[in-house]
Amino acid sequence: MQVRLFPLVAALALLFAVPGWATTVIQPTFRKMVASAEYIVRVEVKSVTSAWRPNPSKPGERYIGSQITLAVREIIKGTPPQPLVLDVVGGRIGDDELVVDGAPKLAAGDECILFVRGNGHTLFPVVGLMHGYFPIYRDAVTKRASVLRFNGRPLRSEQELEPGAPSVTSARTPALTPEAFRDRIRVQQR
């Protein structure tokens, strides 16, 4: 049974809210994503452990939360804690599931680049929820790694990350490799 508990999520949003953060998902600019991330990492998901947690805003009620253990393959910005474990609202226990709309669903074995902010203090500590999540796809034949957007489309240029920007490159242009995307993030930090 999939549960979308808006009242619970709204209450938790207020509980975990940090001044200046909105609960509406607005696509940030690439510059803002890089600037607002405490750390940007290329990771592999090692495990996702979900558990029932007490709801601090409503004693006697509970919600599903998860801890996502990540193996850091590369640090692109900042100094993430070691080990890196994301603490998130949402997850699945048996037939029960709590979904935070817009939050990426991470599973063991996934490889991605994450723009992380507010771990342990927000519903889902990824900048702009889905906007700060970039899965890495490996071609089965060529073994070439490519960066995708949250919606599975290839990321061909960081310019495509600007709000309202159309695909600025031709479909014949290959997707960025993780190394090329890392380099463009580092240039943006300067």
N, C-alpha and C positions, 0 to 999 in steps of 0.2 A: 504494500500500500504506500503510495507516494503521498506525502503530506506537504502542503504549502501553507505554512502557518504565518500569514501576514502579521497578525497581532503579536505573535511571539517574536518574530524577526524585528518588527518595529520596536518592541520593548527592548530587545537586545541591542538594537542599533542605538537607542538612547543610552543604554547602560554602557556600551563600549565606545560611544561617540567621543571623538577628540575634537576640540574646538577648531572650527574652520573646515571640517570635513563634511561633505554632503552625503546623504544616503542615495541620491539619484546618481545613476551612472552616466556621466557625461564624458565623452571621449576627450582625454587630454591631448595636448600637442606632444609631439615627440620630445621637444625641449623640456616641457613640464614633467613628462614621465621620468626622464633621466634625472632632472633636478630634484624631484620629490622622492625618488626611491632612496631608502636608507642603504640598500645594497641591491646590486643586480648580479644574478648568478646563473650559470649554466649548471643544471642539476639533473640527476636521475632520481626518480621517486623510488625509494626502497620499500616503504610500507605506508599503509593508511589504516589507522586504528580508530574505530568509532566507538563511542560509549555514551550512555545516558548521563546527563549532567543536571544538577539542580538548577532551576531557573531563579536567579537571585532577585528578579523583580516580582516574582509570584511564588512565594514559598509553597511547597507542596507540589508544584508542577516541575516538569523537567523537559529537556530538549536533547537532541542528538548533536554532539560535537565530535570533532576528529582531530587527531594529531597525524600530520603528514611528515614522515621522516625522509629527509633528502640527503643524497650523497652529492656533495659539491664537486663538480668536475672542473669548474673555472670560476674565479671571482673576477667580475668585470668592473664592479664599483663597490666601495665600502668594505666593511669588515663584518661578515656574518658570524653569528655565534657558531661554535662547534660543540656538539653536533647541531645541525640546522633542522629544527622541527617546527613546522608551521602549526599554529593552534587556530582552528577554524570552527565556525558554526556550520553545521550540516554534516550529512553522512548517512550511512545505511547500517541498520541493525536488523538482520532477518528481513522481514517483509516491510519494516518501517523505514522510511527515508525522509529526511528533512533536506530540502533543496533551497539554496539561496540563489534566487534568479540572478543570472549574470556571472556567477562564480564558476571558474573552470572546475571540471571534474578530473581530479588527478588520480591515477591508478599506478600500482607498483609496476615498474619497468618503463614508465613514461620518461622521456628525455625532453627537457624544455629549458627556455630562458625565462626567468621570473624577475620582475621589478617588484621588490618587496618593501613594504612600509607598514609599521604599526603591528608587528607580530605580537599576538597576545592581547591587543587593545582594540581590535576591530573585528567585524564579522568575518572578513576574509582578507588577509594582509597582503593583497596584491594590488598595486597601483591601478585604479580604474577597473577593478575586478578583472573582467575578461581582456581588457585592453593591455594589461601588463603581463599577459601570459602568451608565450610564443613556443608552441610545440615544435620539436625537431623531427623531421621525417627523413628516413633513410631509404633510398631506392634499393630494392631487393637485388637488382641486376648490377647497377654501377657502384653501389655502396655510397654514393654521394649524399651528404647530409644537407638538408635544406630547411630554412626557417619558414614556418607557416604562421598565419594569423590565427586568432582564436576560432575563427569560423572554418578553418581548414584550407583557406586560400593561400597560395604561395606569397610570401613577402618579397617583392622584387626591388623595393626601395624604401628607405625610411620616410620618404616624402608621402608615401601612401598612408602613413599613420596620422596625417594631419586631419582634423575634423572636417568632414564633408569632401575630402579629396577623392577624386575618382582614381582608378588605377592609372598611374602616371606612366607606366611602361607597357610595352608590348607583351602579349602572352608568350612571345618567343624569347623574351628576356628571362634567363633562369632566375629562380629564387635565390635570395642571398644565402650564402653558407653561414653557419654559426660564427665562423671567424670573421667574415666580412661584416656581419651585423654587430659583433663585438667591437670591431674597429670603428664603426660609425657611431656607436654609443660613446666610445672613448673620445672621439673627436668632439662630440656634443658636450662633453664635460669640461672642455677647455674654456 
